[in-house]
Amino acid sequence: MATYGTYNSPGGFKLTVYGVVIAAGFFVMFYLVRSAYHEYNPPPVNRARALERAKVRNELTTKAISNLTTSGWVDQAKGIVRLPIARAIQMTIEAYQSPEAAHSNLVARSKKSEAPAPVQSFE
C-alpha cells in the first residue's frame, strides 16, 4: 500500500537553530526599540516649563481671538485688511444677493492678486 502525504520534517538540530535565530531576532528587535525609545524620548516636563508653556499658549489664544474679532491692517501697502468673522459673513451674504456681480468681483480681485511682482534692480 502506498503512503501519501509524507512530510519531510526537520531534525532536532534544525529546529534548535531555527528557535535560536527567532529568539535572537526578537532580542535584537527589543534592543532596537528600547534604544530608540530612550534616545528620542524627551525629558519630563517640570513645573516651571509647564507654567511657561501654559503662559505662551494663553498669549497665543488671546492674540488669535483678538485677530478673529477685530479689524486691522494685514498689509497696508497691498491693501489687505483683517475683518472680524461676523462682518465678513455679513459682507458675503450681502455680496451674494446678486451672484453675478459677486462672481465678477471675485474674479477681478483674483486677477489683481495674480499680478507679477515688480522686478527689482540690483544696480
C-alpha positions in Angstrom: 0.0 0.0 0.0 1.3 3.4 -0.9 1.7 6.2 1.6 0.6 9.6 0.6 1.4 12.9 2.2 4.8 12.1 3.6 6.4 15.1 5.1 10.0 16.0 5.5 10.2 17.3 9.0 13.4 19.0 10.1 15.5 17.2 12.6 16.1 18.3 16.2 19.3 20.3 15.3 17.5 22.4 12.6 14.6 23.1 15.0 17.1 24.3 17.6 18.8 26.5 15.2 15.5 28.0 14.0 14.5 28.6 17.6 17.7 30.3 18.4 17.6 32.5 15.3 14.0 33.5 16.0 14.8 34.3 19.7 17.8 36.3 18.7 15.6 38.3 16.2 13.2 39.1 19.0 16.0 40.2 21.3 17.6 42.4 18.6 14.2 44.0 17.8 13.6 44.6 21.6 17.0 46.2 21.9 16.5 48.5 18.9 13.0 49.6 20.0 14.3 50.2 23.6 17.3 52.2 22.5 15.2 54.3 20.1 12.6 55.0 22.8 15.3 56.1 25.3 17.2 58.2 22.6 14.2 60.1 21.3 12.0 60.2 24.5 12.0 63.9 25.6 12.8 64.6 29.3 9.8 65.0 31.6 8.3 68.5 31.7 8.9 70.1 35.1 6.5 72.6 36.8 8.4 75.7 35.6 8.4 74.6 32.0 4.7 73.6 32.2 3.8 77.1 33.5 5.8 78.7 30.8 4.1 76.7 28.1 0.7 77.4 29.6 1.5 81.2 29.6 2.6 81.1 26.0 -0.5 79.1 25.0 -2.7 81.6 26.7 -1.0 84.5 25.0 -1.4 82.8 21.6 -5.1 82.1 22.3 -5.7 85.7 23.3 -3.9 87.0 20.2 -5.8 84.6 17.9 -9.2 85.6 19.4 -8.2 89.3 19.1 -7.3 88.7 15.4 -10.6 87.0 14.7 -12.8 89.6 16.4 -11.2 92.9 15.5 -10.4 94.6 12.2 -6.9 95.9 11.3 -4.3 96.0 8.5 -2.5 92.9 7.5 -0.5 94.7 4.8 -1.4 98.3 4.3 0.8 98.7 1.2 -1.1 95.9 -0.6 -4.4 97.0 0.8 -5.0 93.7 2.7 -7.2 94.1 5.8 -8.3 91.7 8.5 -12.1 91.7 9.2 -14.0 90.2 12.1 -15.7 86.9 11.1 -19.2 88.2 11.7 -18.6 91.2 9.4 -17.0 89.0 6.7 -20.0 86.7 6.8 -22.4 89.7 6.6 -20.5 91.1 3.6 -20.5 87.8 1.9 -24.3 87.4 2.3 -24.8 91.0 1.0 -22.5 90.4 -1.9 -24.3 87.2 -3.0 -27.7 88.9 -3.1 -26.5 89.5 -6.7 -24.5 86.3 -7.6 -23.3 87.6 -11.0 -21.8 90.8 -9.5 -20.2 88.8 -6.6 -18.7 86.4 -9.1 -17.3 89.1 -11.3 -15.9 91.0 -8.3 -14.2 87.8 -7.0 -12.7 87.1 -10.4 -11.4 90.7 -10.7 -9.8 90.6 -7.3 -8.3 87.2 -8.1 -6.7 88.6 -11.3 -5.4 91.6 -9.4 -3.7 89.3 -6.9 -2.1 87.3 -9.7 -0.2 90.3 -11.0 3.5 89.6 -11.2 5.8 91.1 -8.6 7.8 94.1 -9.7 11.3 93.3 -10.9 14.0 94.7 -8.6 17.1 96.2 -9.8 20.3 95.3 -8.0 22.4 98.1 -9.5 
